[in-house]
Amino acid sequence: MDFSALRRSPDVEGPGLAAADAADRLILDEAAGLLHEARETHGTDAPVAVIGDTHGALAVGAASDHGLTDVRAHQDALLGERAISANADRLGVGGAVRTLPLDAELVDGARVVLLRLPRSLDALDEQAALIAGHAASDVVVVAGGRLKHMTVAMNDVLGRWFERLDVTHARQKSRVLLARRPRPDAGAADAGAWPRRARDAALDVEVVAHGGVFAGTAVDIGTRFLLEHLDAALAGAAPATAVDLACGTGVVAVELARRLPAVRVVATDQSAAAEASARATAAANGVGDRVEVHRADGLEFAAEASLDLVVLNPPFHAGPAVTTALAERLFADAGRTLARGGRLVTVWNSHLRYRPALERHVGPTRQLARNPKFTVTVSTRP
């Protein structure tokens, strides 16, 4: 596998952002014997599942190095999913690699699962439950990551779903965990494990969350601060459409639907876990028929100058790396899609000093509220 041939595109590029790393190499090396055995025993169409592969190193590696033709990959981030397909096509294994949702079809019959360990224990729990409940009974999960992002608690999560767990030697600041023998009751337990839900009494909202979604069933403090000032941000003429951009669990979309009952509300996020969570949260709060949910790259579904209101709590992580590139892409997308006089309401970590970028991409920006951690601004398209 030529890792240098992999590209992040169409995902964001930037310092510290790579298409593959030492953990990907270690996972493939530790899995090599298992993948060879799967092919020798079950043929080239032996199913292999790949979860959390950021840009295709694992899926493309399994297909190209071992001649496997049924490699099923799931990546929560839409841009990462598109990068997997693009890399598979470019390296000549597009017909062998397909991207799928995080559901039973992804792991059905798989005897080898390559798993890039997520930082969220909830995400790992949902993934492990799915594998243990639906993969082959002799499945081996080859789960790896960078040491700085791994914790002993990951062993405990995998131990809830598998009877045997082995730990490999570290290499290049990476390590692999090998999980075997799904617990006999895993299928029944998985059926009710996810998504989870919790009621936030202060906001009077029920939050439904899949494992990989930001903040889980909690409401993060930035969103709370935004909601405290949402009425002030909405003052003026009612928009025809209000968009909750990078919606997470969809709490802001629910509040928009409640406060603007005559307005079409759209919730959108590139995360598959967020899309499913937002749809479930809207339904749980009685506004499912009024909140339209998209999994999309920003506002790619919207025409230029077509929107009146966008509300955004921008992410600033691309995997483990901290970057402002994601926020700037979303600001630019808002600037493209907002009609003249349209508003972008943003809450952001004050130390990031996004105001110049907001004015550059959208237009004049005024501060609506500020506390020691967060700033809420309203940017208007001229």
N, C-alpha and C positions, 0 to 999 in steps of 0.2 A: 504494500500500500504506500503510495507516494503522498505523504501528508502535505507536502508543499503545493500539490496541485489543487487542494481544497480551497474554496473561497467562501467568505461570509455572505456575499451578495445574494439576495437583495437586502440582507440585514445591515445594520449600521456598522461602519468601519471606524476605527479610531485607535489611539494609543492603548496598549494593554488588551486589545480585543483581537483574539486569534480564532481561526476556524477549527483548530485542534490543539491538544496539549499532551503532556506526558501521561496524564491519566487515561486518555483515549488509547495511547500506545500500550499501556500496561494492561488495560482491559482486553484488548485484542490478543496480546501475547498470552495472557492467562487463559483465554477462551480458545486458543488455537487448537489444542487437542480435542476439546469438546466439539468444536465445529467440524473438525476432520472426522471424528467418530460419527457425528450426526449424518454427514454426507455418506460415509461408507456404509452405515447401517440402514439409512432410510432414503438415500438417493439425494440428488441435487435439489429436489423440491422439499427437503426436510424444512419445516417451518422454524424460523428464527425470529424472535421478537426483540426489538431494540427500543428502549425507553429513555428519553432525556438526552438523546444524541443531539448536540447543539446545532451542528451544521452538516452532519453526514459522515464523519470519520468512522463511526462504528458500523453503520449500515452499509456504507460503500465498501469498507474494509472486509466485512463478512462476505459480501457478494463477490468482490473482485479477488480476494486472496483464497477463497475456498470454493468458488464456483457455485455458490448457493443461489437458488432462483426464487425463493419465497421468503424474502426478508421484509418484515413488516415493522415500520418505524413510527413511533409517536413522538412528536415534539410539541410541547404546549404552546410555544410562541409561533405565530403564523409565519413570521419572516424566517425563523429557523426552519420551519417545515418546508417552506419554498426553497430554502438553501439546500436542504437535503435532496430534494428532487432535482435541482439544478446541478448539484455536484454529481449525483448518480448518472444523469444524462451525459454530462461532460466527460465522465470517466468510463462511459460505455456500459454501465450496468443499470440503466434506467428501467429496463424491462424486469429486472430482478428485485427492485426496491420499490415498495409502495408505502405511502403514508396513510395512517389510519387514526381514528379517535382512540381515546383511552377507554376501551371497552373490551368485552369478551372476545370479539373477533381478532383483536390484536394479538392475544396470547394463546388462543385456542390451539391445542395440540403441540405447542412449542416445547421442545426439550432443552433448549438453550435460550436464555434471556440475557441480553447485554443491557446493563442498567447504569447510566451515569447518575450517581447519587445526588438527589436534590438537597438543597440546604434546609428545606422545610421538612420537619419530621412528619407533619400531617400529609404532605405530598408523598413521602416515602411510604407511609402507612396505607394510603389509598392504592398506590402502585403494587405494594407487596400483597395486599388483600386480593387484588385482581389476579395477580399471577398465581397465587396459591389456590385460588378458587377455580381457575379456568385453564391453566396450562397443564401439560402432561404430568402424570404422577411422579415421573422420574426427572422432572425439570431441574436444571441447575441455573441459578441466577448468579451471573458474574457482575457484581456491583462495585464500581470504583469511583474514586474522586481524588481531589487534592487533599493532602493531610490537613492543611490549614482550615479546610471546610468540613472535615469529618469529626464526628464525636462518638463517644461510647454509646450514647443514646440511640444511634443508628443500629447498633448491634441488637439492642433491646427491641426496637421496632421490628426488625427482621425476625427476631426470635419469637415474636408473637404469632408469626404466620408459618415459620419453618422450624423443623425439629433439629436441624444440624446447621451450624454456621462455622465456617473456617475463615481464618484471617491470614492473608499472604504477607510476605516480607514487603517492606516499603521499597520503592525505587523512584528516584528523581522526585522526591517529595509527594509521591502518590501511593495509594494502597488499594487493594481489592478485597472485598468480602465475598465468599462463596456460600450461597444459601441453597440447601437441599431439603428434600422430603417435606412437602407441604403438610401441614397438620390436618388430620382427618376431618375436622369440622370446619375447615377453611371456607368451603363453598357456602355453607349456611351462614357463617359469620359475615362473609363478604356482602351477602344480599342486603343487609341492613346497616352496613358500616358507613357508607357515604351516599349522598352529602350529609353534612351535619348542619344543625340549625340552632339558633339562640335568639332570644328576644332582648333587645336593647330598650330597657324601660325609659331611659331619658329621652330617647328619640321616638319611642313607641313604634319601633320597626322590628320585624322578624328578619334576621339575616340568615340566608342559606348559603353554605360554602362547601365547595369541593376542596380537596387537600392542597392543590397547588395555587390557590388564589391568595392574593395579597391580603394580609390581616386576618384571614380566616373568618370566623363568625363574629369577631370583634369589629368595632368601627374605629379606624385609626384617628389619631388626634388631629391630623391635618384636615381630614374630612369633617370632623366635628367643628373645627374652627370655621371652615367654609360654610357649613350649614347654619352656624350662628349668624352669619352675615348674608345668607342667601336672599332673604327678602329685600334687603337694601340693594343687592346686585341686580335683582329682577325689576326694580322700580322703573316705571316708564311703560311704553307701549308693549303689550303682550306679543311675544314672537309667534310665528306660525309653527315653528319647529324648534324644540330644545334638545340639544345633544349632550349626553353625559359621555365625554371622551375619556378613554382609559378607565372604563367604568368599574373595574374590579367586581365586587359582589352586587353592584347596582343600587347601593343605598341612595346615592345622589339622584339617580333616575327615578326612584320611588318618590323622593321628596319633590322633584320637579313635577311629577304627575299629580301629586297631592296639591301642590300650591298653584299649578297652572292647569286646572281641570279641562280647559277647552283646547289645550295645546297638544300637538303630536310630540311624543317624547321618544328619542332614540338613545339606546345604550350601546356602546361599541368598545371593543377591546381586542387586541390581537391574541390574547390568551384564551385557549380553549376552556380552561377551568373557569376563567372569569365569565365567558359567554354563558356557560351552563349555569353558573351560580347566579348571574344577574337575571336570567330568565326565571329561575326558581324563586329568587327573592321577590321579583315583581309579582309573581303569581301568589306567593305567600302573603303579600300585603294587599291583595285585591285589586292590583292595577295591571295584571298581566295582559289584559286586552288593550291597554293603552300604551304599553312600553314595547317598542320594537327593538329587538336585540340582534346585533351583528357581530360576527368575528371578522375583523378587517384590519388592514394596515392603515391605522389612523382614520382619516375621513375619505378613503379612496372611493367609497360608494356615493359620495356627494359631488354634485356638479359645482363648477366655479361660481362664486357669488350667489349661492343658493340658500344659505343658512342665516338665521337671525341671531341665534344664541348657542354658544358652545361653553360648557362648563368642564373644567379640567383640573385634576390633581395629578400632575405629570410624574411618571416614574423617573428615577435617576440611577437605576441599576440595569446593566445588561449582563445577566448572570451574576457572578460575584463582583464584577468590575463596576466602579462608580463612574458615571459619565453623564455629561449634559447633552450628549448628541441626541438621545431619545426625545427629550423635552423640546429641543430646537426643531426637530422634524415635526413634532405635533404643533408647535407654534406656527411653523411655515404652512402646514396643512390647514390650520384654522384661518390664516391670512388668505389662503387661496379660495376657501369655500365660503367665507363670510361675505354677505352682501354689504353694500354701502350702509353704514350705520349699524351693522351687526356687531355683537359684543362677544368677547372671550373673557369669561370669568375664570380666574386661575388662583389656586392656593399653592404656595411654594415655600420650601425651606428658605428662610430669610438669608442665610449665609450664601446661597447660590446666586443671589443678585441677578435675577432674570429680567429685570425691568428693561435694560437696553435691548435685549433680544426680543422681548415682546413688542417694543416700539418699532424695532427694525422689521419684524415679520408681520405684525398686525396693524399697529397704529398707536395713536396717543393712549397712554396708559396712566390711570390714576390709582392711587392706593386707597383701598376701601377700609382695610383694617390691618393691624400688625400687632404681634405679641413677640416675646423673646425668641420663639422658634419659627413662626409662620407669618407669611404676608398674603393678604388677599387683594388682588388687583382686578380692575376692569379695563380691558383694552378695546378700543372702538375702531372699526375699519373706516377709514376716511372715504 
